[in-house]
Amino acid sequence: MPPAPRKTPTMTRAEVRGFIEALATHNPAPETELSFTDPFTLLVAVVLSAQATDLSVNRATATLFKAAPTPAAMIELGVDGVASHIRSIGLWQTKARNVVQLARELVEKHGGQVPRDREALEALPGVGRKTANVVLNVAFGEATMAVDTHIFRLGNRTGLAPGKTPRAVEDQLVARVPPEMLRDAHHWLILHGRYCCKARAPECWRCVAAEWCRYKDKALAPPATRGKRP
């Protein structure tokens, strides 16, 4: 039996601040990589992004949002019409049904507007806590923390916010990240996990926050140069 992986020690609050400030300095104006024009198109894009890349979603919504930029237009387009635009992304059959139904519920229950309320958002088809957090953060400017697979991994690997579940990591981050940095931290951490602190091979040698990371098995040189003499 292989040895159990070593658990990363939890960062101190000073280390958390240093880590987040390093990401902030590197990327002072972070933004979502999903394409959208208003709260409705953002909501649809986030629903479609489950188990799909932002790039693939943006390709699909480029034509979808031209055909149906509003909830009423999305209802008119219908499930088959939505499906014709999103077949390139995962779980497209279920997502097409959810998108049309959530558009219908927005019209029937919310006057065609995306609600600025977590409970109301999570009641919509295809919308869970993570999606609601993204919409509240990006569309309405609230300091929420949406924990996707990247942030979950990063929170545990670095010692920033260890937790056995996404909600546990979320609660740790909300409690430990400096309040004035919390809203943007959502983007900093997702982008850092997506492009640097990767799942299989974290690129620690180019990590701007490595000084504060508590991960014990850092890769401090690119694979091609490891083991070579200077």
QUIDA-V829946 format. One record per residue. RES is the residue in three letters. PHI is phi as a letter, one per 20 degrees, with the letter a starting at -180 (* if undefined). D_FIRST is the distance of its C-alpha to the first C-alpha in Angstrom with 1 decimal. Layout:
RES,PHI,D_FIRST  RES,PHI,D_FIRST
This chain:
MET,*,0.0  PRO,f,3.8  PRO,f,6.5  ALA,f,8.8  PRO,f,11.8  ARG,f,14.8  LYS,f,17.5  THR,f,20.8  PRO,f,23.7  THR,f,26.5  MET,f,29.6  THR,f,32.8  ARG,f,35.8  ALA,f,37.3  GLU,f,34.3  VAL,g,34.3  ARG,f,38.0  GLY,f,37.5  PHE,f,34.8  ILE,f,37.0  GLU,f,40.1  ALA,f,38.6  LEU,f,37.8  ALA,f,41.3  THR,f,43.0  HIS,f,41.3  ASN,b,42.2  PRO,f,45.1  ALA,c,46.0  PRO,f,42.9  GLU,b,43.5  THR,f,41.6  GLU,e,41.2  LEU,f,42.4  SER,e,46.0  PHE,b,48.3  THR,c,51.8  ASP,b,51.9  PRO,g,49.9  PHE,f,50.0  THR,f,48.8  LEU,f,46.0  LEU,g,45.0  VAL,f,44.9  ALA,f,43.0  VAL,f,40.3  VAL,f,40.0  LEU,f,39.7  SER,f,37.1  ALA,f,34.3  GLN,l,31.6  ALA,b,34.1  THR,e,34.9  ASP,f,38.0  LEU,f,39.5  SER,f,39.3  VAL,f,40.8  ASN,f,43.6  ARG,f,44.5  ALA,f,44.8  THR,f,46.7  ALA,g,49.2  THR,e,51.0  LEU,f,50.0  PHE,f,51.6  LYS,f,54.7  ALA,f,55.2  ALA,b,54.3  PRO,e,54.4  THR,c,55.2  PRO,g,54.0  ALA,f,57.2  ALA,f,56.8  MET,f,53.2  ILE,f,54.4  GLU,f,57.1  LEU,f,54.7  GLY,n,52.8  VAL,f,49.3  ASP,f,50.1  GLY,f,51.6  VAL,f,48.7  ALA,g,46.3  SER,f,48.3  HIS,e,47.5  ILE,d,43.8  ARG,f,42.4  SER,e,40.6  ILE,d,38.1  GLY,f,35.3  LEU,l,36.3  TRP,f,39.9  GLN,f,41.4  THR,f,40.1  LYS,f,40.9  ALA,f,44.5  ARG,f,45.1  ASN,f,43.8  VAL,f,45.9  VAL,f,49.1  GLN,f,48.6  LEU,f,47.8  ALA,f,50.9  ARG,f,52.9  GLU,f,51.8  LEU,f,52.6  VAL,f,56.1  GLU,f,56.6  LYS,d,55.1  HIS,c,55.3  GLY,m,58.3  GLY,n,56.3  GLN,d,54.7  VAL,f,51.1  PRO,f,50.8  ARG,e,49.9  ASP,b,48.1  ARG,f,44.4  GLU,f,45.1  ALA,f,47.4  LEU,f,45.1  GLU,f,42.1  ALA,f,44.5  LEU,f,45.0  PRO,g,43.2  GLY,m,40.1  VAL,d,40.1  GLY,d,37.3  ARG,f,36.9  LYS,f,35.6  THR,f,38.6  ALA,f,41.0  ASN,f,39.8  VAL,f,40.3  VAL,f,43.8  LEU,f,44.8  ASN,f,43.7  VAL,f,45.0  ALA,e,48.1  PHE,d,49.2  GLY,m,48.0  GLU,e,46.0  ALA,e,43.3  THR,d,40.5  MET,c,36.8  ALA,e,35.4  VAL,e,31.6  ASP,e,30.3  THR,f,26.9  HIS,f,27.8  ILE,f,29.0  PHE,f,26.0  ARG,f,23.6  LEU,f,26.0  GLY,g,26.6  ASN,e,23.0  ARG,f,22.1  THR,e,25.2  GLY,n,25.6  LEU,f,28.8  ALA,b,28.3  PRO,f,24.9  GLY,a,24.6  LYS,e,22.5  THR,c,25.3  PRO,g,28.0  ARG,f,30.6  ALA,f,28.9  VAL,f,28.7  GLU,g,32.3  ASP,f,33.5  GLN,f,31.9  LEU,f,33.5  VAL,f,36.9  ALA,f,36.8  ARG,d,35.8  VAL,f,37.3  PRO,g,41.0  PRO,g,43.2  GLU,f,45.4  MET,d,42.5  LEU,f,40.7  ARG,f,42.4  ASP,f,41.7  ALA,g,38.2  HIS,g,37.2  HIS,f,38.2  TRP,g,37.0  LEU,f,33.4  ILE,f,33.3  LEU,f,34.8  HIS,f,32.6  GLY,f,29.4  ARG,f,30.9  TYR,d,32.0  CYS,c,30.3  CYS,e,27.2  LYS,f,25.7  ALA,f,22.6  ARG,e,20.8  ALA,b,22.7  PRO,f,24.7  GLU,e,27.8  CYS,f,27.9  TRP,f,30.5  ARG,d,33.1  CYS,f,32.3  VAL,f,35.4  ALA,d,33.6  ALA,g,31.0  GLU,g,32.8  TRP,d,32.0  CYS,f,28.5  ARG,d,25.8  TYR,f,22.9  LYS,e,21.2  ASP,d,20.1  LYS,f,23.5  ALA,e,24.5  LEU,e,27.9  ALA,b,29.1  PRO,g,29.4  PRO,g,27.0  ALA,f,30.0  THR,d,30.9  ARG,f,27.7  GLY,n,27.8  LYS,e,31.5  ARG,f,34.1  PRO,f,36.9
